[in-house]
Amino acid sequence: MLVVLLVLAGWVSVWPGLASADPAPARPGAVPTINPPDPAAVDAAERDAVRAIDGFWRNDFPVLFHKPYTSPRVGGAYVGTGGPACGGQPSAANNAFYCPSGDFLAWDQNLMTIGYQRVGNSWIYLIIAHEWGHAIQSRLNRSLVSVAAELQADCLAGATLAGAQRQGLIALQPGDDEQLGATLTSLADNYPWTSQRDHGDARQRTASFNLGSRQGVLACLAR
């Protein structure tokens, strides 16, 4: 397992395993001990992640890019192949995706539940932040979008979660470093949501995430 240490503002930390700083009820804790996880806890983690990630971009996108920010629609959870179509293509099981033509995000709830059970709520924050990164790419000048679009989305995810923490939108939970290492490694190596061919291996994904976390959104942009 890769253990990722992100040095920010002179101290060492990492970003998944995060809970929203919003005082909403039913916020999940750190790694759940129930098996299977309570569906309400998974739903709450998804809502908290969406709220924090969208809040970060509402704050920072207009400042960084000097134009208004519009939130993508969150289609949210589906099961198996029962999700929304994108560009005429049906949704896939065990997948999470951003649909450019419809400007929405969606994910298989089974993917989220299994990851929450095995890793913790860091899984949910990282997947949603990554897919939100693709939504941000669609809002940028094409010259700023990397040809390595998946690794750039990992970088934007790191910048998002670190920035949301600085803004007080999310707070750290115990065990975040182990959760992050497990999440990035699993996403790169073990799950059908991603593949090394399309998304890079665990080391590449970790490096991209760390770059965004340490240096912010602008470090993720194509030069």
N, C-alpha and C positions, 0 to 999 in steps of 0.2 A: 504494500500500500504506500502510495505517496503521501507524505505529510507536508502540507504547504504552509509556509510561514510568510506572512505578508507584513513587511515593516512599514508602518504608517505613523507619521508624527512622532517618531522616536521610540515606538513600542511595537511589540510583536503581537499580531492577531490574525484572524482569518474570519471569513464572512458568512458561510452558510451556518445552519443551525440557528438562524436568526428568527427572532419574533418581532412582530410589529410593536413599535413604541406607542401606537394608538391604544387607548385603554378599552378596546373592544372586548367583550366577554368571550369565553371559550377559546382563548389563545392556547395553542399546544405548548407543551414544555419542551424539554430537550429530547433526547432519544426516547421514544415511547417504550414502555415495558409490557404493554398489552399485546396480545397476539390472537387474532389480527388487530390492527389499530382501529380505534373508534372512528367510524366514517365522519362523525361530526368534527373530530380533531383534524382530519385530513382536509375537510371542507374549510375549516377555520384557517388553516395554514395557507390554503390557496387564496382565500380572501385577503388575508393579511399581506401576503406576498404581492398580490395585484395592487393593493392600496399603497404599499410602500414604494414599489417600483414605478408606478404611474406618478406618484407624488414627486419622486426624484426628478423624473423627466419634465414634469410640469414646471418645476423650479429652475432646472438647468438648461433645458433645450433652448428656450428663447434667448437666454444670456449667451450661450455658446454659439448659436447659429443665426441669431438676429432675425428670426422669423417665428411666427406663432407655432405652438405645439398643439396637435390634436391627438387625443388618445386613440389607440386602436380599439376596436370592439373586442370584448372578451367573450368568445363563444363558450369557453369553459369546458366542463367535463362531458365526455361521452364514454360509451362502453363498447369495446370491440370495433366493429366497422359501422357503428350507428352514429357517427359524428357528421358534421357538416362537410359537404363537398367543397373543393377548391378548384376553380377553373375547370369544372367538369370531371375532376378526379375524385373518387370517393375517399373518405378518411380511412386510415389504416389502424389496425390494432397495435397496442403498445407503442404509440407514437405521440409526439407533441409537435406542433407546427404553427408557423405563421403563414397566413394566406395573403399574398400581396394583392390579388385581384379583389378580394373581399375586405381587406384590411382588418383581419381578425386573428386572434389566437385561439387554439383549442388543444385539448390533450385528452388522452385516454385515461379515465380515472383509475383503471387497473395499473397503469404505469406509475401513477402518483402513489397509489396505495402500497404497492410492492416496495417502491423506493423508500417511502416513509417508514415502513415496517423494518426494512433491512438497514437503513442508513440513518434516518431521522428527517426532521422537517427541512434540513439543509437541501435535501434532494429537490423539494418543491420550489424553494426560493431560487435555486440555481437553474432549474429547467425553465421557469417562467422568465427569469431575467435574461436567459439566453435567447428565448424566442422573442422577447421584447426587443432585444438587440437587433433582430431581423426587421422588426417594425421600424426601428430607428433608421436602419440602413435604407429602407424604402422612402424615408423622409429627407435623406441627404442628397446633395449633389452627387451624381454618379462617380465623379472623379475622386470622391472621398471614400468610396466603398472598395474594400480590398478584394482582390481576386480570391484570396483565402477567406471567403465570407463567413465560414463557420468559425474559424479561429478568431476573426474579428468580432463575431457575436459573443464569444467567450470573453474577449477583452472588454467589450461593452458591459457584459454581465458583471465582471469584476469592478469596473468603474461605477456601475449602478449601485451595487450592494455596499461598497465602501462609501460612496457619496451619500446614500440613504442613511447610513449609520451616522455620518457627520452631521446630517440634517436632523437627526433625532427621530427618523421615521422607523428605524429598526434598532434593536439592541442585541448585543452578543449573548450567547448562551454557552454554558460549560460544554467542553468537548468539541468546539467548532473546528479545531485543526484536524482532528481525526475524521470528522464528518466530511469535511471538504476533500481530504485526500481520498476517502472512500467513494465519494460521489463522482469526482472527476475520473477516477480510475474505472469505476463501473460504467460510466457513460461512454468512455472511450473503448472499453474492452469487452463488456459483457452483455449489453442490452441492445435490442433491435432498433431502439430509437435512433441510435447513431452507429457509425462505423468508422474505423480508422481511415479508410479510403476517402471518405467525405469530410470528416471532422478533425482528423489528426489523431495522433496517439496521446496517451495520458500525459506524457511530458510536454508535448506541444500545447495541449489544452491548458495544463497548469501554468505554463509560462505565459500564455496569452492572458489568462485570468489574472495572474499576478501583475502583469504590466498595467492593466486597467486599474487594478486596485491601488497600485503604488503611484501611478502617474496621471490617472484620470482619463476622461473621455477623449481628449484631444490626442493622447498618445496612441489611441486605437485607430486613428484615421489614416487612410492611405496617403502616402506622400507623393 
